[in-house]
């Protein structure tokens, strides 16, 4: 496993432009255009969720969000690490798909 780039941010909504800007710049530097755009889309969804919900209701001053971009064999990855509340979408299925 090889890490191309790694950076720590504060997981706050007002930091989203800075965080997403770093993701865009970093993916464009290390990945093909097609792979970078796909990675950016997936990353934006996950990062916004962390910034909006992971620390919601927690009384903490520090809200770390560490982002790593790298490769493992023939696969690339973007890893998010935070200290917020765990969330497993498979345990939280409440949407009504018929709506």
Buried (B, 14 or more C-beta within 10 A) or exposed (E): EEEBBEBEBBBBEEBBEEBBEBBBEBBBEBBEEEEBBBBBEEBBEEBBBBBEEBBEEEEEEEBBBBBBBBBEEEEBEBEBEBBBEEEEEEEEEEEEEEE
